[in-house]
Amino acid sequence: MAGPPPPEAPDRAQDLPFADDSFDACVSHMALMLMGDVEQVIAEIARVLAPGATLACVIGGGAVGGEAYELFLGLLRAAIRDVPAAQRVPALGDRRTRSREGLDGLLGPAGFTPVDRETVAMDLSGPPEQVWAALSGVYDVGPLDPRTVTSLRETFLARAEALALALEIPDGLVPCGMKVHVVTARLR
């Protein structure tokens, strides 16, 4: 791609400071699924995209199955249930962004074609500490009390190591995988 780099978007996707029909593409990486007032976000994206432009999104798809990602999510959900409400990360996003049908229902009225969607598995396997770092970065544990995070980490590491032993995985590597959905649609 030649030319100057594209401008960075401002803090709020619900009110983009760009002229109508300004862009040939929009890429959203692990963001659209987390935004509030998603209809307004999509309306703004449609407004600033030129006819025929492409919207490409990467949306989280959950655990591959039977590995450390599921273990982490279970432990995190249990930890969150036990902390005071003021320390919990609020629920983000709109569930409709997580399915093909939901996205079609959101994007269609804004003038987009039906979505194309491909699911891709990402391998995050590695030593327990590396897997912890990856997963605790995907799911921000920062708002939790430091003691809760320490307990969550220690429990995860012990159970992840046990999982690797039970599965007889060499070098103590912990199996960990997550799915993402790569979604594209064109503005009519």
C-alpha positions as CSV (number, residue, x, y, z in Angstrom):
1,M,0.0,0.0,0.0
2,A,1.6,3.2,-1.1
3,G,1.0,6.7,0.2
4,P,0.8,8.2,3.7
5,P,-0.4,6.0,6.6
6,P,-4.1,6.1,7.3
7,P,-5.2,8.4,10.1
8,E,-5.8,6.9,13.5
9,A,-9.4,7.0,14.7
10,P,-10.3,9.1,17.7
11,D,-11.4,7.8,21.0
12,R,-15.1,7.3,20.2
13,A,-16.2,5.3,17.2
14,Q,-19.8,6.5,17.7
15,D,-18.8,10.0,16.4
16,L,-16.1,9.9,13.8
17,P,-14.6,13.2,12.7
18,F,-14.2,12.2,9.1
19,A,-16.1,13.4,6.0
20,D,-18.6,11.1,4.3
21,D,-17.2,8.6,1.8
22,S,-13.6,9.2,3.0
23,F,-12.3,5.6,3.2
24,D,-12.1,2.5,1.0
25,A,-11.8,0.1,4.0
26,C,-12.2,-0.1,7.8
27,V,-10.4,-2.7,9.9
28,S,-11.6,-3.6,13.4
29,H,-9.4,-6.0,15.4
30,M,-11.1,-7.4,18.5
31,A,-12.9,-4.1,19.0
32,L,-16.4,-4.1,17.4
33,M,-17.6,-6.8,19.7
34,L,-16.7,-4.7,22.8
35,M,-18.4,-1.4,21.8
36,G,-21.5,0.1,23.3
37,D,-24.2,1.5,21.0
38,V,-23.0,-0.7,18.2
39,E,-25.7,0.5,15.8
40,Q,-24.3,4.0,16.0
41,V,-20.7,2.7,15.5
42,I,-21.8,0.8,12.4
43,A,-23.7,3.9,11.1
44,E,-20.6,6.0,11.5
45,I,-18.5,3.3,9.8
46,A,-21.0,3.2,6.9
47,R,-21.0,7.0,6.7
48,V,-17.2,7.4,6.3
49,L,-16.8,4.4,4.0
50,A,-17.2,5.0,0.2
51,P,-19.7,2.8,-1.7
52,G,-18.1,-0.6,-2.4
53,A,-15.7,-0.2,0.5
54,T,-14.8,-3.2,2.8
55,L,-15.4,-3.6,6.5
56,A,-13.1,-6.3,8.0
57,C,-13.4,-7.3,11.6
58,V,-11.7,-9.9,13.8
59,I,-14.1,-11.0,16.5
60,G,-13.3,-13.3,19.5
61,G,-14.7,-16.8,19.2
62,G,-13.8,-18.4,22.5
63,A,-11.8,-21.5,23.4
64,V,-10.8,-24.2,21.0
65,G,-11.7,-26.7,23.6
66,G,-10.1,-29.0,26.3
67,E,-7.2,-26.8,27.1
68,A,-5.9,-23.9,29.2
69,Y,-8.1,-21.2,27.7
70,E,-11.2,-22.9,29.1
71,L,-9.4,-23.4,32.4
72,F,-8.5,-19.7,32.6
73,L,-12.1,-18.6,31.7
74,G,-13.6,-20.8,34.4
75,L,-11.2,-19.6,37.0
76,L,-11.7,-15.9,36.0
77,R,-15.5,-16.2,36.1
78,A,-15.3,-17.8,39.6
79,A,-12.9,-15.0,40.8
80,I,-15.1,-12.3,39.4
81,R,-18.2,-13.7,41.1
82,D,-16.4,-13.5,44.4
83,V,-15.1,-9.8,44.2
84,P,-17.1,-6.7,45.1
85,A,-19.0,-5.2,42.2
86,A,-16.8,-2.1,42.2
87,Q,-13.8,-4.2,41.2
88,R,-15.5,-6.1,38.4
89,V,-14.9,-5.3,34.8
90,P,-18.3,-4.3,33.3
91,A,-19.8,-6.4,30.6
92,L,-18.9,-5.0,27.3
93,G,-20.3,-5.1,23.8
94,D,-23.3,-6.5,22.1
95,R,-23.8,-10.2,21.8
96,R,-25.2,-9.8,18.2
97,T,-21.6,-9.0,17.0
98,R,-20.6,-12.6,17.9
99,S,-22.7,-14.4,15.3
100,R,-23.1,-14.3,11.6
101,E,-26.9,-13.7,11.9
102,G,-26.4,-11.0,14.5
103,L,-23.8,-9.2,12.4
104,D,-26.1,-9.4,9.3
105,G,-28.9,-7.9,11.4
106,L,-26.7,-5.1,12.5
107,L,-24.8,-4.4,9.2
108,G,-27.6,-4.9,6.7
109,P,-29.7,-1.9,7.8
110,A,-26.6,0.3,7.5
111,G,-26.2,-0.8,3.8
112,F,-23.7,-3.6,4.1
113,T,-23.8,-6.9,2.2
114,P,-24.3,-10.1,4.1
115,V,-21.1,-11.0,6.0
116,D,-18.5,-13.5,5.0
117,R,-17.1,-15.2,8.0
118,E,-14.1,-17.6,8.5
119,T,-13.2,-19.1,11.9
120,V,-9.5,-19.4,12.6
121,A,-7.9,-21.2,15.5
122,M,-4.9,-19.5,17.2
123,D,-2.4,-21.6,19.1
124,L,-1.3,-19.9,22.3
125,S,0.4,-22.9,23.7
126,G,3.6,-22.6,25.7
127,P,5.1,-22.7,29.1
128,P,2.5,-22.0,31.9
129,E,3.9,-18.5,32.6
130,Q,3.7,-17.5,28.9
131,V,0.2,-18.8,28.6
132,W,-0.8,-16.9,31.8
133,A,0.7,-13.7,30.3
134,A,-1.2,-14.1,27.1
135,L,-4.6,-14.9,28.6
136,S,-4.4,-12.3,31.4
137,G,-3.6,-9.8,28.7
138,V,-6.6,-10.8,26.6
139,Y,-8.8,-10.6,29.6
140,D,-7.8,-7.5,31.6
141,V,-7.4,-8.6,35.2
142,G,-6.0,-5.2,36.2
143,P,-9.2,-4.0,37.9
144,L,-9.2,-6.9,40.2
145,D,-7.7,-6.7,43.7
146,P,-3.9,-7.7,43.6
147,R,-4.6,-10.5,46.0
148,T,-7.3,-11.9,43.7
149,V,-5.0,-11.7,40.7
150,T,-2.2,-13.4,42.6
151,S,-4.6,-16.2,43.7
152,L,-6.0,-16.5,40.2
153,R,-2.5,-16.7,38.7
154,E,-1.2,-19.3,41.2
155,T,-4.3,-21.5,40.8
156,F,-4.1,-21.2,37.0
157,L,-0.4,-22.1,36.9
158,A,-0.9,-25.1,39.2
159,R,-3.8,-26.4,37.2
160,A,-2.2,-25.7,33.9
161,E,0.9,-27.6,34.9
162,A,-1.3,-30.5,36.0
163,L,-3.1,-30.4,32.7
164,A,0.2,-30.6,30.8
165,L,1.2,-33.6,32.9
166,A,-2.2,-35.4,32.5
167,L,-2.0,-34.9,28.8
168,E,1.7,-36.1,28.8
169,I,2.8,-33.1,26.8
170,P,6.6,-32.8,26.6
171,D,8.6,-30.0,28.1
172,G,5.6,-29.0,30.3
173,L,4.0,-27.0,27.6
174,V,0.4,-26.1,28.2
175,P,-2.1,-26.5,25.3
176,C,-4.0,-23.3,24.8
177,G,-6.0,-22.2,21.8
178,M,-8.6,-19.6,21.0
179,K,-10.8,-19.1,18.0
180,V,-11.4,-15.8,16.2
181,H,-13.8,-15.0,13.5
182,V,-12.6,-13.0,10.5
183,V,-15.6,-11.2,9.1
184,T,-15.9,-9.1,6.0
185,A,-18.8,-7.2,4.4
186,R,-19.0,-4.6,1.6
187,L,-20.9,-1.3,1.7
188,R,-23.4,-1.3,-1.1
